[in-house]
Amino acid sequence: MEKPFSMEEKKSRVFTVDKVRIENDTTHSLIMKEPMASEPGQFILIWIPGLGEKPFSVAGSNPLMITIADVGKVSGQIDRYQPGDRLWIRGPFGQGYQPYGKDALLVGGGYGASPLLYLAETLIKKGINVHVFLGARSANLLILVDEFEKIPVKLHITTNDGTRGIQGFVTVPLEETIQQLSDVQDACVYACGPKKMLYGIDALCERYGIPRQLSWEAIMRCGMGLCGNCKIEMPDTWEEPVNKPGSKKAWLVCKDGPTSFTK
């Protein structure tokens, strides 16, 4: 049975910016004064008067943290926010990541790494062994590296141009680590990033038979599965969403996702 949306999820609430942390030249994190009960992998909708709403991953819950990449009108406006400014936020929405197995392999492409710090901290508290793989085109596009270095994870960094870490795609050290696992069925890959990267990771995991949870992006309007605007094409390897049997032909990022889980 589907979980109904609460009034707290449907209505906007006011949050106040407490701190601003610069992640790179185009990305920063807003740390709010208030907490938000949520799960890693869920998302929120931020409303900007005159511009509309845009979804953002929850990067931390207590206090609420949001990582913003300046890639559009709404995010460009939020990029100007400073401590003391207020934001109107709805959520959290969607199906988040589910802790699974004894080994977790977290993969973030570019600013897709934003929900993975929250996830890593959650998994560590559950006693799960965590590897983190961060990839970007260049070193100046990586985010949250300093934060991941503060927690007990095995950190792997790749850049396409070799300006930091291993030169090449993030799937190279990911595959090497999968090959070293004692039991792939007692492990899980968690990923967030560009769609092309996610399709590649899905195919890699299918080849090795390792469970994976992939977080997908789409243009959203309602955030509650009503408008159908965020429907995406499912890879053949996907199972039906665990929360909604029979929904395979109409997979909505906002409601059935944003996380797909294939065992």
N, C-alpha and C positions, 0 to 999 in steps of 0.2 A: 504493500500500500504506500502510495506517495505521501511524503511529508507535506502538509499544507503550509502555505506561506503565512507567516505571522504578520500582525500589524506592524511590528518593529521592522521587519524586512521591507514591507511595502512603502512605509513612509520615510521621508528624509529626516535625518537628525543632524544637528549642528555639531561639528568638531572644530577644535581650535588648534592651530599649528603651535607646537612647543619648540621644536628644533628643526633646522634644515641641514641635511648632510649631503655634501657634494660627492657623487659617485664617479663621474667623469665629465667630460666637456658638455655632454648633452643630457645627462641623467643625474637626478638627485633624489633623495628620500625625504619625505615629510614625516616627522615623528609628532604625533598628536598628543595633546594632554590627556585625552580620554582613552579608555580601553574599548575593545569591541570583541565580544565572544564570537569566535570563529574557528575554522579548521584550516590547516595548510592546504592551499590549492583552491580555496573559495575566492570569490571576487566581490567587489563592491561597485556601485555606480556613483560617480561624483557629478553633481549638477552645477553648472556654471550659468548664471542668469544671462539670457540672450544667446547662448551657444548650445545648450542642451546637456545631455549626460554622456559619460564615457566610462567603460568598465576598466578597473584596475585590479590586479592581484593584491590580496592581502599579504603584505611582507612581514607583518608582525601584529600581535593582537593586544599585548598589554605592556605599553600602550599601543594603539593602532599605528602601524607604519605602512606607508605607501611609497613605492618607488616609481618615479615619473620620468619617462623619456619624452623629450620635446619633439614629437613627431606629428602634431596636428594642432588644430585651433584650440581645442579644450585643454590638451596637455600643455600647449604653449602658454595659455593663460595661467594654468596652475603653476607653471615654472616660475612665475613672478611672485608667488606667495611667500610670505615671510612670517617669523614668529609673531603670534597675536592675530593673524588673519584667520578667518573662519571658512569652513567648507561645509556644504550640504551633501550628505552621504546617505545612500540607501544600501541595505544589505545586512549581513553577507548573503550571497546567493550561490547556488550551484553545489555540485558534488565534489568534495575535496579529495585529497590523497588519503589512502587507507594504509596504516602500518601493516607490513606483511613480511614474514620471514625473518632470518637472522642477519642477512646482509642487504644493505640498501645502496644502490648506485644512483646518485642524483646527477642529472645532466642539465646544464643551463646554457643556452645559446644566446649571447648578447645580453640584452636587458631581460630576456626570458629567465634569467637566474633569480629574479626578484622574489618569487615565492619559496625558493629553495632553502634560504637561511632559516626561515620559520619552520620548514619541514625538517631540516637537519636537527635543529634544536629539539623538536618534538620526538624524533626517532631516537636520539641519543638518550633522552630521559627514559625511554622504554628498553634500553639496553641493546639496541640494534647497532651493529657495526656499519659505519657510514663512510662511503667514498663520495667525493664531490668532483665533478668534471665541469670546468668552466671553459667555454670556447667563444672566440670572437674573431672578427677579421683582423684586428690589430689590438695591441696592448691598451691603447687609449679608449677602447670600447668595452673593456671588461668592467664588471661591477662587483662590489661586495667582497673582493678578494681579501681585504684587510679584516673584514668581519669573519669570514670563514677561517682565517688563520688563527683566530682567537678561540676556536672551539675544537674539540677532539675529533677531527675528521681527517681522512687521507685525501689531500687536495691535489688534483691534476689540472694543469692549465695548458691550453693550446691556443695558438693564434695562427691565422692563415699565413701571415707574413713573417712569422718567427720572431716578432719583437718581444714576446714573453712566453716562457714555457716551451712546449714542444711545437715545432712548426707542422701545421697540417690541421686536419679536422678532428673534432673532439671524439668522434667515433673510434679513432685508432686506439687511444689508451682505454676507452670503454671496452672494446672487444678484447684487448689484452687482459683486462681485469676479469671479464666474464670467463675467459679461458682458465683462469687461476682459481675460480670458485670450486669449493668441494662439492656443492650441491646447488645447481642452478634453480631447482624447484623450491629451494628454501631461501631464495633471494628475490629481489625485485628492482627493476630499473624505473626510476621516476624522472620524467623529462618535461621541460618547458622551453619553448623557443620557436624559431621559424618553422612553418609547416613542412618545408622540404627536409629539414633536419629531423622532424618527428617521423615522417614517413620512412626515412633511412634507418632510424633507431628501431622503429616497429619491425622492419624487415630483418634487421640484425638480430633482434630478440627472438623473432620467429625461427630463425635459423638455428639458434642455440636452445630454444625451448625455455626461455626465461620469462617469467611474468613481467609485465610492464604497465605502468600507469603514466599516460601521456596527457599533458594539459594543452588544450587547443584554443586558438583565438578565432574570433569572428566578429563581424560588425553586429552589435546588439542594439536593440531598441527598448524592449520592455523589461528584460532581465528575468522574466517569469515563465517563458515558454508559450506566450500567448500569440505573438506576432509572427513567429516562424522565420524571422529575418536571419537568424544565426544557424540555420540548418547547414550541415557540411556532409560531404561524401565520406563514407566510412571505408577504410581499407578492408580487404577481404578477410584479413586475419582477426578483425575485431569480433569479440563476442557481443551479444546484446548487453546494453547497459545493465549493471547489476541492480539498479534501482527501478528499472522499468522494463520488465520482460515484454517482448513483442514490439519494441520501438526501433528495431534495427533500421528500418527504412526511413525513419524520420528522426535522426539523431540531432538534437538541439544542444548547442554548446552551453547555453545559459542554464538549462534545466537538467538534461541528461548528463551534461558535463559540468564544468569544462574538462573534467578528467575522465578518460576512458581507461578501463582496467581489463587487461587480457591476461589470463593465467595459462 
